[in-house]
Amino acid sequence: MEIAQNFSGDSAAANVRMIGTLEPMQKLLVKKTYARSLRAMGIFYASIAVLGLVLSIFISRQNCSTEHFETRIGLERVESVQ
């Protein structure tokens, strides 16, 4: 049970080098488990990419305005009349 805890949760990536110290059957089990988790992540990210591509079809071309408007921000200087 202690071996399984070394390869699960937050410590899984930190203990990758420990795979070499395992027996052949344990090593195979750990490698299959890593591959299964990476496959699940790959499917998730691929589906997000496909969704982004599908949504990009609905982006329409917009023309930018060529007119320039000057915006004044802040206090304007008021000259005193004497």
Wavefront OBJ file of the C-alpha trace (Angstrom):
o trace
v 0.000 0.000 0.000
v 2.901 2.364 0.717
v 4.232 1.850 -2.811
v 0.877 2.810 -4.317
v 0.831 6.043 -2.293
v 4.215 7.021 -3.774
v 2.691 7.006 -7.262
v -0.640 8.707 -6.581
v -1.806 12.264 -6.033
v 0.654 15.124 -5.761
v 3.692 12.884 -5.279
v 3.206 10.930 -8.528
v 5.367 13.163 -10.719
v 8.020 13.540 -8.039
v 8.534 9.783 -7.712
v 8.853 8.835 -11.385
v 12.471 7.744 -10.880
v 11.306 5.204 -8.292
v 9.679 3.172 -11.068
v 13.069 1.675 -11.882
v 13.306 0.175 -8.381
v 10.057 -1.786 -8.672
v 9.572 -5.425 -9.585
v 8.648 -6.068 -13.258
v 4.913 -6.615 -12.591
v 4.685 -3.531 -10.355
v 6.591 -1.509 -12.926
v 4.174 -2.580 -15.661
v 1.164 -1.665 -13.517
v 2.536 1.790 -12.708
v 3.397 2.485 -16.365
v -0.082 1.417 -17.509
v -1.666 3.650 -14.879
v 0.414 6.647 -15.979
v -0.476 5.967 -19.618
v -4.186 5.767 -18.766
v -4.102 9.095 -16.936
v -2.201 10.770 -19.788
v -4.699 9.367 -22.282
v -7.570 10.891 -20.305
v -5.815 14.268 -20.263
v -5.088 13.990 -23.988
v -8.736 13.334 -24.760
v -9.778 16.304 -22.627
v -7.347 18.742 -24.251
v -8.118 17.475 -27.753
v -11.831 18.004 -27.159
v -11.164 21.562 -25.904
v -9.128 22.238 -29.079
v -11.910 20.898 -31.316
v -14.456 23.026 -29.456
v -12.265 26.091 -30.033
v -12.022 25.321 -33.736
v -15.776 24.874 -34.044
v -16.449 28.121 -32.197
v -13.952 29.963 -34.383
v -16.239 29.319 -37.366
v -18.751 31.737 -35.847
v -16.270 34.631 -35.590
v -17.175 37.215 -38.196
v -15.004 39.815 -39.863
v -15.316 43.279 -38.362
v -14.228 46.472 -40.087
v -12.322 48.908 -37.924
v -13.195 52.570 -38.108
v -10.662 54.808 -39.857
v -11.852 57.949 -38.070
v -9.771 59.302 -35.225
v -11.401 60.829 -32.177
v -9.330 62.839 -29.735
v -10.140 62.162 -26.138
v -9.197 64.671 -23.464
v -8.815 63.332 -19.994
v -8.122 65.291 -16.825
v -8.384 68.910 -15.876
v -8.135 71.531 -18.568
v -6.071 74.605 -17.961
v -8.188 77.707 -17.478
v -6.448 80.978 -18.190
v -7.350 83.886 -15.949
v -8.424 87.185 -17.469
v -6.850 90.285 -15.899
l 1 2 3 4 5 6 7 8 9 10 11 12 13 14 15 16 17 18 19 20 21 22 23 24 25 26 27 28 29 30 31 32 33 34 35 36 37 38 39 40 41 42 43 44 45 46 47 48 49 50 51 52 53 54 55 56 57 58 59 60 61 62 63 64 65 66 67 68 69 70 71 72 73 74 75 76 77 78 79 80 81 82
